[in-house]
């Protein structure tokens, strides 16, 4: 269920409405970390090449463009449309004529845009002791599964 709404209301939620788990979304937090790591890798590559007289080879450009290309499906899963659009232009610029300063500035702008969009969201977490119950298809354990093969499926469907 990563990145998908389980239930979506066609209307905006009124402020006075009580939210339920059905109104929430499992958010792929790990992908935020992956996107930020790729941006940091590009910035590190730029800093390295600045220190070596700015000789940024086509191979290094392509490596950076590929790192950013990897972020596109993650940005989709995260529902971050604006950063994705800027990243697409960024990839074209890296493969094109962006100089090191422009790449560095654009990487910073994408990171700032990510932070801004993510600050407008609320994240709720489950404690690690209870998180193993979420999405677990063997809620009642292996013995139960062995004795009642279809019951775990029914249990997980009832809980979702």
GUBAFI-369668 format. One line per 2 residues: number of its first residue (from 1); their letters; for each residue z, x, y of N, C-alpha, C, CB. Coordinates in steps of 0.05 Angstrom, whole numbers, plus 5000, padded with zeros to 4 digits. Atoms other than C-alpha are relative to their C-alpha. Glycine has a CB too. Example, Ala and Ser with C-alpha at 12.3 -4.5 7.8 and 13.67 -1.06 7.14 Angstrom:
! residues 2
1> as> 5000:5018:4976:5156:5246:4910:5000:5018:5024:5025:4980:5001 | 4999:4984:4976:5143:5273:4979:5014:4985:5022:4971:5009:5009
This chain:
! residues 160
1> xx> 5000:5016:4976:5000:5000:5000:5000:5017:5025:5023:4982:5000 | 4998:4982:4977:4998:5060:5046:4980:4992:5022:4994:5028:4992
3> xx> 5017:5005:4977:4972:5043:5115:4988:4972:5002:4979:5019:5000 | 5011:5026:5000:4957:4970:5100:5022:4980:5007:4986:4993:4973
5> xx> 4981:5021:4994:4991:4908:5127:5002:4982:4976:4991:4984:5025 | 4996:5018:5022:5021:4865:5073:4995:4971:5009:5028:5003:4988
7> xx> 5004:5027:4989:5020:4803:5117:4997:5004:5030:5025:4981:4993 | 5005:4996:4971:4992:4798:5186:4997:4973:5013:4975:5017:5004
9> xx> 5001:5024:4985:5003:4743:5235:4976:5001:5019:5026:4995:5016 | 5022:5000:4981:4941:4723:5276:5009:4999:5029:4981:4977:4994
11> xx> 4990:5002:4973:4985:4713:5337:5020:5021:5005:5012:4972:5005 | 4979:4980:4994:5029:4762:5374:5028:4988:4994:4999:5008:5030
13> xx> 4973:5009:5007:5102:4758:5353:5015:4993:5025:5015:5021:4984 | 4984:5006:4977:5146:4721:5402:5025:5018:5001:5009:4971:5000
15> xx> 4977:4982:4997:5204:4763:5429:5024:4990:4986:5006:5005:5029 | 4976:5011:5012:5256:4716:5401:4999:4997:4970:5006:4973:5012
17> xx> 5003:5003:5029:5229:4716:5330:5015:5022:4985:4970:5001:4992 | 4987:4981:5018:5269:4749:5275:4979:5012:4982:5023:4986:4983
19> xx> 5020:4987:5017:5227:4800:5238:5011:5003:4972:4993:5028:5011 | 4993:4996:5028:5227:4804:5163:4985:5024:4990:4993:4974:4983
21> xx> 5014:4978:5012:5204:4858:5116:4970:4995:4998:5012:5007:4973 | 5028:5007:5002:5139:4820:5110:4984:5007:5025:4997:4970:4994
23> xx> 5013:4994:4975:5125:4834:5183:4996:5030:5004:5016:4988:5023 | 5000:4971:4997:5133:4909:5173:4978:5012:4984:5027:5011:4993
25> xx> 5021:4986:5013:5085:4960:5148:5011:5027:4990:4976:5005:5020 | 4993:4973:5010:5095:5021:5104:4982:5019:5015:4997:5002:4969
27> xx> 5015:4982:4983:5075:5077:5150:4998:5027:4987:5013:5002:5027 | 5003:4974:5014:5046:5142:5121:5009:5023:5018:4971:5004:4993
29> xx> 4989:4980:4982:5093:5188:5160:4991:5028:4994:5030:4999:4999 | 5009:4973:5007:5070:5249:5121:4974:5007:5013:4998:5002:4970
31> xx> 5026:4994:4988:5001:5242:5152:5003:5009:5029:4982:4975:4998 | 4994:4991:4973:5031:5251:5222:5004:5030:4999:5025:4985:5012
33> xx> 4994:4972:5003:5057:5318:5199:4975:5016:4994:5021:5005:4978 | 5025:4986:5007:4990:5337:5169:4981:5003:5024:4985:4985:4977
35> xx> 5017:4999:4976:4952:5320:5233:5011:5021:5019:4998:4972:5013 | 4989:4980:4981:5000:5360:5276:4997:5028:4989:5030:4994:5004
37> xx> 5004:4973:5011:4995:5419:5228:4971:5010:5004:5007:5000:4970 | 5028:4992:4996:4919:5419:5234:4995:5007:5029:4980:4978:4991
39> xx> 5003:4993:4971:4923:5417:5310:5013:5027:5006:5013:4978:5017 | 4986:4975:4996:4973:5474:5308:4983:5023:4989:5028:5000:4987
41> xx> 5017:4979:5012:4926:5514:5262:4977:5007:5018:4990:4991:4972 | 5022:4995:4982:4869:5506:5311:5010:5015:5024:4986:4973:5010
43> xx> 4989:4986:4977:4913:5527:5369:5007:5029:4994:5025:4985:5011 | 4993:4972:5009:4937:5588:5330:4975:5016:4997:5015:4999:4973
45> xx> 5025:4987:5003:4865:5606:5314:4989:5008:5027:4979:4983:4985 | 5009:4994:4972:4847:5602:5388:5016:5022:5012:5001:4974:5017
47> xx> 4983:4979:4989:4907:5644:5408:4994:5027:4988:5030:4993:4995 | 5007:4975:5013:4888:5697:5357:4974:5011:5011:4997:4996:4969
49> xx> 5025:4990:4990:4817:5701:5382:5000:5006:5030:4979:4979:4995 | 4996:4992:4973:4839:5703:5454:5011:5028:5002:5019:4980:5015
51> xx> 4987:4973:5000:4881:5764:5437:4980:5021:4991:5024:4999:4981 | 5020:4981:5009:4820:5796:5405:4974:4998:5017:4993:4996:4970
53> xx> 5022:5000:4981:4776:5793:5467:4982:4975:4999:4983:5024:4996 | 5015:5025:4999:4753:5721:5456:4976:4998:4983:4992:4995:5027
55> xx> 5023:5001:5018:4703:5736:5401:5005:4979:4978:4995:5028:4987 | 4996:5023:5019:4702:5668:5366:4974:4996:4985:5009:4974:5015
57> xx> 5024:5000:5015:4651:5672:5311:4992:4971:4991:5002:5018:4975 | 5008:5027:5010:4610:5612:5286:5016:4992:4975:4970:5000:4993
59> xx> 4984:5006:5024:4649:5617:5220:5028:4990:5007:5002:5025:4982 | 4974:5008:4991:4715:5611:5256:4999:4972:5014:5012:5021:5020
61> xx> 5004:5027:4988:4689:5552:5297:4998:4979:4979:4974:5000:5018 | 5003:5020:5021:4668:5517:5234:5026:4996:4984:4978:5010:4980
63> xx> 4974:5004:5013:4735:5530:5201:5018:4981:5016:5014:5028:4996 | 4984:5018:4983:4770:5497:5260:4989:4972:5000:5001:5011:5029
65> xx> 5012:5027:5000:4721:5439:5261:5006:4986:4974:4969:5002:5004 | 4994:5012:5026:4733:5428:5187:5029:4992:4998:4994:5020:4977
67> xx> 4971:5008:4999:4809:5428:5197:5003:4973:5014:5017:5022:5014 | 4997:5025:4985:4801:5374:5249:4986:4977:4986:4989:5004:5028
69> xx> 5014:5021:5016:4751:5336:5205:5019:4988:4979:4975:5012:4987 | 4981:5010:5020:4806:5331:5153:5019:4980:5011:5016:5023:4988
71> xx> 4981:5018:4987:4849:5293:5203:4989:4972:5003:5009:5011:5027 | 5012:5026:4994:4800:5235:5212:5010:4977:4981:4970:5002:4998
73> xx> 4990:5022:5017:4820:5194:5150:5030:4995:5004:4995:5006:4971 | 4971:5003:4994:4894:5207:5166:5004:4984:5025:5014:5028:5002
75> xx> 4998:5016:4975:4884:5181:5237:4993:4971:4995:4982:5013:5021 | 5007:5028:5007:4851:5119:5207:5025:4987:4987:4976:4999:4981
77> xx> 4977:5012:5014:4910:5108:5160:5024:4995:5018:5009:5019:4977 | 4978:5003:4981:4958:5117:5218:4994:4979:5021:5006:5027:5013
79> xx> 5008:5020:4980:4919:5066:5260:4999:5011:5028:5020:4978:4999 | 5001:4987:4973:4910:5116:5317:4971:5003:5008:5014:5028:4998
81> xx> 5028:5001:4993:4842:5097:5345:4992:5019:5022:4993:4971:5008 | 5007:4982:4977:4842:5134:5412:5000:5029:4992:5019:4995:5023
83> xx> 5001:4972:5008:4863:5201:5383:4977:5006:4981:5026:5007:4986 | 5023:4995:5018:4810:5193:5329:4974:5003:5016:4997:4977:4979
85> xx> 5025:4998:4984:4755:5181:5381:4999:5027:5014:4999:4977:5020 | 4999:4974:4986:4777:5242:5420:4996:5023:4980:5027:5004:5015
87> xx> 5004:4979:5020:4780:5283:5356:4971:5002:4991:5018:4993:4975 | 5028:4999:5007:4709:5264:5338:4984:5016:5021:4988:4971:4998
89> xx> 5013:4985:4979:4686:5290:5406:5008:5030:4999:5007:4988:5028 | 4989:4973:5003:4731:5351:5396:4985:5016:4979:5030:4999:4994
91> xx> 5014:4987:5022:4697:5368:5330:4972:5008:5009:4999:4982:4975 | 5027:4994:4990:4628:5363:5362:5001:5023:5020:4987:4975:5014
93> xx> 4998:4979:4980:4652:5408:5419:5006:5027:4988:5022:4993:5020 | 4994:4975:5014:4681:5460:5372:4975:5011:4988:5022:4996:4979
95> xx> 5025:4991:5012:4615:5462:5335:4979:5006:5021:4990:4979:4980 | 5019:4996:4979:4579:5463:5401:5008:5022:5019:4996:4974:5016
97> xx> 4996:4979:4980:4595:5499:5465:5027:5002:5013:4980:4995:5022 | 4974:4997:4988:4669:5490:5478:5009:5029:4998:5021:4982:4984
99> xx> 4988:4973:5001:4701:5556:5498:5029:4998:4991:4997:5014:5028 | 4972:5000:5011:4770:5577:5475:5019:4985:5018:5010:5029:4998
101> xx> 4982:5015:4982:4804:5549:5537:4997:4970:4997:4994:5008:5029 | 5006:5029:5003:4770:5481:5529:5012:4990:4973:4970:4995:5001
103> xx> 4990:5008:5026:4789:5479:5455:5031:4998:5001:4992:5020:4978 | 4971:5000:4998:4861:5496:5470:5010:4976:5017:5010:5026:5013
105> xx> 4992:5023:4983:4866:5444:5526:4995:4973:4986:4984:5001:5026 | 5005:5025:5014:4834:5390:5483:5019:4996:4977:4971:5000:4990
107> xx> 4980:5002:5021:4880:5405:5425:5027:4990:5011:5004:5027:4985 | 4976:5009:4987:4939:5397:5472:4998:4971:5008:5006:5017:5025
109> xx> 5004:5028:4992:4910:5331:5498:5002:4981:4977:4973:4997:5014 | 4998:5017:5024:4903:5303:5428:5029:4998:4991:4982:5012:4977
111> xx> 4972:5001:5008:4974:5322:5411:5016:4982:5019:5012:5029:5000 | 4986:5017:4980:4999:5289:5476:4994:4971:4995:4993:5009:5028
113> xx> 5008:5027:5005:4959:5227:5460:5014:4989:4975:4969:4999:4997 | 4986:5008:5024:4989:5224:5390:5029:4993:5006:4998:5022:4979
115> xx> 4972:5004:4993:5059:5231:5417:5003:4974:5016:5011:5023:5017 | 4999:5024:4983:5046:5176:5469:4997:4975:4983:4979:5001:5022
117> xx> 5004:5023:5016:5019:5127:5419:5022:4995:4980:4973:5002:4985 | 4979:5003:5020:5073:5141:5367:5026:4992:5013:5003:5026:4985
119> xx> 4976:5008:4986:5128:5133:5419:5001:4970:5005:5003:5015:5026 | 5001:5029:4996:5106:5061:5428:5004:4984:4975:4973:4992:5012
121> xx> 4995:5013:5026:5120:5045:5355:5029:5003:4993:4982:5011:4978 | 4973:4999:5011:5186:5031:5321:4998:5007:4970:5016:4973:5004
123> xx> 5000:4991:5028:5200:5066:5255:5027:4993:4988:4994:5030:4997 | 4976:5006:5015:5251:5040:5205:4999:5014:4974:5003:4969:4996
125> xx> 4999:4985:5025:5273:5079:5145:5018:4988:4979:5007:5029:5006 | 4982:5006:5022:5305:5069:5078:5014:5025:4993:4984:4988:4975
127> xx> 4985:4977:5009:5360:5115:5056:4988:5010:4974:5030:4994:4997 | 5012:4989:5024:5338:5162:5001:5011:4988:4974:5003:5030:4999
129> xx> 4987:5012:5024:5387:5129:4952:4987:4973:4993:5030:4996:5004 | 5012:5027:5005:5352:5061:4961:4970:5001:5000:5010:4980:5020
131> xx> 5029:4999:4998:5281:5084:4973:4986:4999:4973:4991:5025:5015 | 5013:4999:5026:5268:5094:4899:4997:4972:4988:5017:5016:4980
133> xx> 5005:5027:5009:5273:5018:4890:4975:4988:5011:5024:4982:5007 | 5024:5010:4987:5215:5006:4937:4975:5009:4985:4999:5009:5030
135> xx> 5025:4993:5013:5149:5003:4901:5003:5010:4971:4985:5020:5015 | 4995:4990:5026:5182:5021:4835:4992:4980:4979:5030:5008:4996
137> xx> 5009:5019:5020:5146:4989:4776:5018:4999:4975:4971:5007:4992 | 4981:5000:5023:5203:5005:4728:5028:4996:5011:4999:5027:4985
139> xx> 4975:5005:4987:5260:4973:4766:5024:4998:4980:4998:4974:5015 | 4978:5004:5019:5300:4957:4704:5002:5023:4979:4996:4974:4985
141> xx> 4997:4977:5018:5289:5023:4668:4981:5000:4976:5028:5003:4991 | 5019:4996:5022:5251:5049:4608:5007:4982:4976:5000:5029:4991
143> xx> 4992:5018:5023:5291:5010:4554:4990:4972:5005:5030:5000:4996 | 5009:5027:4993:5276:4945:4590:4969:4998:4998:5008:4993:5029
145> xx> 5029:5000:5001:5202:4964:4596:4991:5000:4971:4989:5024:5014 | 5007:4999:5028:5199:4981:4522:5003:4973:4986:5016:5021:4985
147> xx> 4994:5026:5013:5230:4914:4501:4985:4977:5012:5030:4995:5002 | 5014:5021:4986:5195:4871:4553:4977:5011:5017:5020:4983:5018
149> xx> 5022:4984:4987:5128:4905:4570:4990:4987:5026:4978:5003:4982 | 5011:5013:4976:5105:4853:4622:5021:4993:5021:4985:4975:4992
151> xx> 4979:5009:4982:5172:4839:4654:5002:5018:5025:5026:5000:4986 | 4998:4983:4977:5172:4900:4700:4979:4993:5021:4997:5030:4992
153> xx> 5021:5008:4981:5106:4878:4730:5009:4975:5015:4973:4994:4985 | 4991:5025:4987:5135:4809:4743:5023:5006:5019:5010:4980:4979
155> xx> 4978:4993:4982:5198:4840:4773:4989:5013:5026:5019:5020:4986 | 5010:4987:4976:5158:4884:4820:4984:4981:5018:4982:5024:4992
157> xx> 5015:5020:4984:5113:4826:4841:5020:4981:5014:4982:4983:4981 | 4980:5017:4987:5175:4783:4855:5013:5014:5023:5021:4992:4979
159> xx> 4987:4985:4979:5204:4838:4898:4981:5008:5023:5012:5025:4989 | 5018:4992:4979:5141:4849:4939:4989:4976:5015:4977:5016:4989
